[in-house]
């Protein structure tokens, strides 16, 4: 980005300052988008399944906890492919 900015400044074209503002604006927006997407990767997701209970902890949601004695049927459904995969837990009592 700095090399491109340097080339725009040294060419001394009439549209140089406008092009420079455009380059920096697009670069800053792209950087903010990358930071927004990456920040979700650092959040801890945990699933604890033992003989007594199930605990599910997902970012930005309250922790879910249920005892096995309260469940008759547990279905786990998988939706999507690749990075956009989601899981749906269906508890039936």
N, C-alpha and C positions, 0 to 999 in steps of 0.2 A: 504494500500500500504506500509506503514511504517513497519507493522508487517511482511509482506511478505519479505520486504527488509532485515529486521533484521534476519529472519530465514535463508535467503540465505547467509548472511555474517557469521553467527555463525556456519553454517554447515561446512565451510571450504572445500567445494568440489572444484575440479579443474575448473569446468565450472561456478563457482559462480559469478565472476565479469562479465562474458558475460551475464549470466542470469539477473544480476542486471541492466546492461545497457539496456537489452531488456525490462524488466519490466518498467523502468522509461521512456523509449522511447514511448512505447505503451500508458502509462498513460498520458504523455504530449500530444500526438497526440489526444487521446480521450478527454482531457480537452479542447484543442483548437477547436475540432469539436463541443462540447457542447456550448462553448462560441459563435461560429459562428452561430449556429442554434438559440440560445436564443436571440441574439441581435436583430433579426427581430421582436420579439414579443413586444418590447418596442416602436416601431415606431407608430405614431398616423395615423390612417386612418379615414377620415371623409367623410360623404355623407350628403349634405344639399339639401333638396328638399323643395321648398316653392312655392307660387303661381306665382312668377316671373321667377325663374331660377333654374337650377340644378348645384351644385358645387360638384366635386369629387376630393378629395385630397388623393393620395396614395404615400407612400414612394418611393423615387428614380424615380419619374415621375413628369412631370410638372402638375400643377393644371389645371383641366378641368372645364370649365364653359360654359353653353349654356342657352339661353333664351327659354322659352316654345314657343314663337312665331316662332322660327326657326325650330321647330320639328313638324312633322306630325304623326309619329309613333315611339314609344319607346318600344323596346323588351328587356327583361332581361332574359338571358339564363344562367342556372346553369350547370356547368360541374364538374364531380368528386364527391367523397364522403369523409366524415370524414374531416380530417385536410387538405387534398389536394383539397378542394373545391374552384373553381374559378367562378367568375361571368363575363359574357360578356354583355356589354350594346351596343345595336345596335340602333343608331339614324337615322331615315329616314326623308328626307326633300323632 
